[in-house]
């Protein structure tokens, strides 16, 4: 009979496996999107109708939304990797924050979390600039 910790460890491994599989799917989707957009961009200069469709507001809004999400994810992943692979005090503070109960997710709460994450990242960067290299 397993303990509660064994059950949590198994659930955490299963959760991480689900995330890993989702990351693989997202990577595949992003490659397909990039390939299709690249083809469209190569054809657009010689096809005025295609150029018009690509420059249409809904198309540009979806591209801007994707760009914004990818920019945010890139910043977060950089910071995440610093925290996970670092034994710094800032990394420990972030890990403690992650251990707390998650708040109800609303757009305002997500923005506050993003602002807090950005602030922590900026402080981490500022602190690291004044540290002596090993």
Secondary structure, 3 states (H helix, E strand, C coil): CCCHHHHHHHHHHHHHHHHHHHHHHHHHHHHHHHHHHHHHHHHHCCCHHHHHHHCCHHHHHHHHHHHHHHHHHHHHHHHHHHHHCCCCHHHHHHHHHHHCCCCCCCHHHHHHHHHHHHHHHHHHHHHHHCCCCC
